[in-house]
Amino acid sequence: MKFVNILKILFLGLLIIFFIVFIAQHMYDVNVYFLTYTFKVPLFVLVLSFTFIGFIIPTLIFSFRERNLSSKLSNIFNISKAAFFSKYQKPKTNLDIIKDIKPLYFILANILKQTPNYDTDMYSEFEKAKSLRIENPQEAIRILDNIEEKYPAFQLKRDILFDIKDYQGAYDTQNQVLKLTPRSEKPYQKDILNTIKSLNALNIEDKTKCLDELEDAFGDTKNEITGFLYVSELLAQEKTKDASKTIDSLSQLNLQDKILLVGCSLPERAVYLMSTNIEKSASKDVLSIFFIHIGAPQKIKVLADTSTGNEVVDFLLKAYQDQSQKEGFDIVFKNLKLWKCKDCANTFKNYSPKCSCDSWFSLEPHISL
């Protein structure tokens, strides 16, 4: 017999002994009054009765709730399994049995390529817009425009417009967001507004007005994208002194590495940075990647003579100059990642102030494969 079983028998024996002793010591009668009636009841019967009632009522209540939850969990498991095996052409799953679990309902509906039966409440309409944002962004925006709870609707609408590169629409929507934003969150939302403003400025044909917009955005929000766009435009318009001062201020904010990596996504504007001193304070691996993206063979040759501390970058520097390693260079360069989101941990080659997880300003330099 196992030791655990012996302990169980001993515990049960002690419990029976305790029960008998308790009854023996509490066999005397006590008066129980109810309205005008008086009853004599043994004390142990009274105590055990109330103990039983106190135990059985919660047990019945929680058993009913547990049965309900177990049923829901069973439905979730079965539908999730169907979603997982959907590519094997399993029979169509009835999602309506988990409609009350709305987030999961909409997620699985998208996975299974089914059309959800949306309710008319705001939450469902909002989820419907989220599910349509990629396949039909204009329909998603139309739905959001009709939602009464404007603050979350405006934020999602801004993100959708930003994703489809409608920066003017995103800027106008962000102004509406800012009007509804609590005071504690205004600085963050203001930074988003200025970031979108700087990207929208690139679409302005009037160069003077474009530079003014970039200067205003950078003046209010100093980050890698507003800084890069402002500096590159100053250099494009041959305002080298202003550009040099701006780069100095960005270096003091320790943004030089981020600005160079942003330039890797916009090499046609990044070439202007070659005429500045930004490389003096940049890290060697970032500088190497920057020169590879814009095509600066002389700079690459100098950097290739020493280690950058990053094996991927060191390989690219060597392979860039060796034609026999061109195929290897192309494979590594194609799969190169320069940014990592600190919220969702996804990695990206190209920069965006907004991650695919909808977090703003969450990308950090991360050179890897």
Secondary structure, 3 states (H helix, E strand, C coil): CCHHHHHHHHHHHHHHHHHHHHHHHCCCEEEEEECCEEEEEEHHHHHHHHHHHHHHHHHHHHHHHHHHHHHHHHHHHHHHHHHHCHHHCCCCCCHHHHCCCHHHHHHHHHHCCCCCCCCCCHHHHHHHHHHHCCCCHHHHHHHHHCCCCHHHHHHHHHHHHHHCCCHHHHHHHHHHHHHHCCHHHHHHHHHHHHHHHHHHHCCCCCHHHHHHHHHHHHHHCCCHHHHHHHHHHHHHCCCHHHHHHHHHHHHHCCCHHHHHHHHHHCHHHHHHHHHCCHHHHCCHHHHHHHHHHHCCHHHHHHHHCCCCCCHHHHHHHHHHHCHHHHHHHHHHHHCCEEEEECCCCCEECCCCCECCCCCECCEEEEEEC
